[in-house]
């Protein structure tokens, strides 16, 4: 009797048979895809700079914990008066002895302490620069006036100073930022090119190994290479591995729930909320109350504070921060395992085909790549971002040092030149001194930012010299030059008179608003083409993209003006200028960045970020003065788009628009050259014969929902993971 069993058919070997392409995109689906591509950069730019501008444009003390040292009635009365006069700015307690106060400082239970003086003595203010330079400044500003009002002289004591290699106290911020990037950036690449690695049992060991590797690399950059860190490798490795793994597993959970849009939630939690809540750049006690709560919850503050405890405070308090990271790891592991068990391995809106030989790109928007190529890209893309960010930021800002800061001595040459000659031996290393004979010329030089300050000698005996500065041109350089010339005036028997030719507004306390506005324009420019390259690789002609870029440039500039001015209140007035200059900046940076992102794919985003953003931050003078960063960045201030954009906002707001024409010329050149290269070179390259087409955008996994009648009562919900179809199929 003949067997009725059919012979097994061989597995299909033709890729088109094994992995059928998606059906043609409908007009509605194409329109939805393009809308989503505008929404993604809009949300990223908005949530980042709304948070940064909103929290940092006008910082002031909020519930800053301080102690008054003394066991008598005088100390208690001073503490009560200090609390009453400060309102919500301070939380004042009393401690009996100075050793007790210093112990609380090292445990970071308090930010500062003031010791009541004995009769005829001086009050001493104790704080720890290692706990944050911003926090130490808040303590000084809060306690020094109170001591002066009581009629006391004041001495300042640094209980735990910063190391020589970490002069700005930002080492822990750069390290923790690198760990956050290493944790969440790889997930988008893995989802698009290596979805088979997103099974928890495969991902967990990879995450641990990746965490150890990237933490070691960050330590190597900050230590032997940059010189900001000395030793502590085993503890640094342990904290870093835990932080990267915790963030990576949590981002995996987000990806399993949200698919490609998990990057938005990850960026919001790890970076956007993490930085102001971190207490690493600015004191968390100058942030709104929500961020003080987030300081004890989010991984970035936990990683940074754990490193700070180990590096500066002999591990005091490290257990609390390590526990926070551990909770994130354990909870995310459990939830990711439950999600995987309930819904399977496939991820909503992720690739339907997940085998190693599936037709997937190395990076979104690229052509189909071999599995080995995808593995290399999945490692090198996030690794290059981590290395670039940590290296450039730490190299440029870890040890601010004044060098060649231009200052003019204003007086007739016969009077000014001897003073310049006398100052050169002590200040020549720090200042570039010159002689200007008229006050009017000095004022013009300050407005044009050719000099930082003018030291105006008195015209008559018995009068004081005047130091003219411009806070709007840079708060850090104003502080530095004031500190230098105060003792010079005192040595001549005079008290230095200060004159601010362009004072900062109450809504721009640190002078950082121009930096955030310029950075928002720049990011809106280069991010647009990064998203388009990944989500619309079929747009290969400049004429297709030109109206999209123009509309985006104007639309996002209108929105950013409305956000910064109307909603946040950080940038007052200048509406038409902000919109017009912003549109030019976004448009110019978009086309300049398109040259690389359209030809090299998302890998081109890395050199774009270096040129238009990362190198531009120290070159802009928007945070630290240009004369306090390595000299390498000074020539870049004249040619990069971010310094030009920052200077446009700064000059427009504070300096009577002096020099804006030069800045607009720089931006115009970037835009014109970028647009020409796109028309003459990039279009031809993308449309050349035999070019490899981008990998298909689908098919994607879309779980079909059961009807109410088909739903079971077993608590598994109404998703049917077995019902799979490419996006766009009926």
KANORJO-V823593 format. One record per backbone hydrogen bond with DSSP energy under -1.0 kcal/mol. NH is the residue of the N-H (numbers start at 0). CO is the residue of the C=O. If there is no record, write none. Layout:
BEGIN
nh = <NH NH>
co = <CO CO>
END
This chain:
BEGIN
nh = <16 17 18 29 30 31 32 33 34 35 36 37 38 39 41 42 43 44 45 46 47 48 49 50 51 52 53 54 55 56 61 62 63 65 66 67 68 69 75 76 77 78 79 80 81 82 83 84 85 86 88 90 92 94 100 101 102 103 104 105 106 107 108 109 110 112 113 114 115 120 122 123 124 125 126 129 130 131 135 136 137 138 139 140 141 142 143 146 147 148 149 150 151 154 156 158 165 167 168 173 174 175 176 177 178 179 180 181 182 183 184 189 190 191 192 193 196 197 201 202 203 205 206 207 208 209 210 211 212 213 214 215 216 217 218 219 220 221 222 224 225 226 227 228 235 236 237 238 239 240 241 242 243 244 245 246 247 248 249 250 251 252 253 254 255 256 257 258 260 261 262 263 265 266 267 268 269 270 271 272 274 276 277 285 286 290 291 292 293 294 295 296 297 301 302 303 304 305 306 307 308 309 310 311 312 314 315 317 321 322 323 324 325 326 327 328 329 330 331 332 333 334 335 336 337 338 339 340 341 342 343 348 349 351 357 359 365 368 373 374 375 376 377 378 379 380 382 383 384 385 386 387 388 389 390 391 392 393 394 395 396 397 400 402 404 406 407 408 409 410 414 415 416 419 420 421 422 423 426 427 429 430 431 433 435 441 442 443 444 445 446 447 448 449 450 451 453 454 455 456 462 465 466 467 468 471 472 473 477 478 479 480 481 482 483 484 485 488 489 490 492 493 496 498 500 507 508 515 516 517 518 519 520 521 522 523 524 525 526 529 530 531 532 533 534 535 538 539 544 545 548 549 550 551 552 553 554 555 556 557 558 559 560 561 562 563 564 566 567 569 570 577 578 579 580 581 582 583 584 585 586 587 588 589 590 591 592 593 596 597 599 603 604 605 607 608 609 610 611 612 613 614 616 618 619 627 632 633 637 638 639 643 644 645 646 647 648 649 650 651 652 653 656 657 659 662 663 664 665 666 667 668 669 670 671 672 673 674 675 676 677 678 679 680 681 682 684 685 686 690 694 700 703 705 710 719 722 723 728>
co = <13 13 14 25 26 27 28 29 30 31 32 33 34 35 37 38 39 40 41 42 43 44 45 46 47 48 49 50 51 52 284 87 88 90 111 92 113 94 71 72 73 74 75 76 77 78 79 80 81 82 85 63 65 67 96 97 98 99 100 101 102 104 103 103 64 125 66 123 68 117 152 114 154 112 156 159 127 128 131 132 133 134 135 136 137 138 139 142 143 144 145 147 146 122 124 126 162 397 165 169 170 171 172 173 174 175 176 177 178 179 180 185 186 187 188 189 193 194 198 198 199 201 202 203 204 205 206 207 208 209 210 211 212 213 214 215 216 217 218 219 220 222 221 221 231 232 233 234 235 236 237 238 239 240 241 242 243 244 245 246 247 248 249 250 251 252 253 254 257 258 259 260 261 262 263 264 265 266 266 267 270 272 274 282 283 287 287 288 289 290 292 293 293 297 298 299 300 301 302 303 304 305 306 307 308 308 312 314 317 318 319 320 321 322 323 324 325 326 327 328 329 330 331 332 333 334 335 336 337 338 339 700 346 698 354 357 362 359 369 370 371 372 373 374 375 376 378 379 380 381 382 383 384 385 386 387 388 389 390 391 392 393 627 626 429 431 452 433 454 435 411 411 412 415 416 417 418 419 422 423 426 426 404 406 408 437 438 439 440 441 442 443 445 444 444 405 467 407 465 409 459 455 496 453 498 501 469 470 473 474 475 476 477 478 479 480 481 484 485 486 489 488 464 466 468 504 56 511 512 513 514 515 516 517 518 519 520 521 522 525 526 527 528 529 530 531 535 537 540 541 544 545 546 547 548 549 550 551 552 553 554 555 556 557 558 559 560 561 562 563 563 573 574 575 576 577 578 579 580 581 582 583 584 585 586 587 588 589 592 593 595 600 601 602 603 604 605 606 607 608 608 609 612 614 615 624 629 630 634 635 635 639 640 641 642 643 644 645 646 647 648 649 650 654 656 658 659 660 661 662 663 664 665 666 667 668 669 670 671 672 673 674 675 676 676 677 680 681 682 687 365 349 722 717 706 703 719 721 725>
END
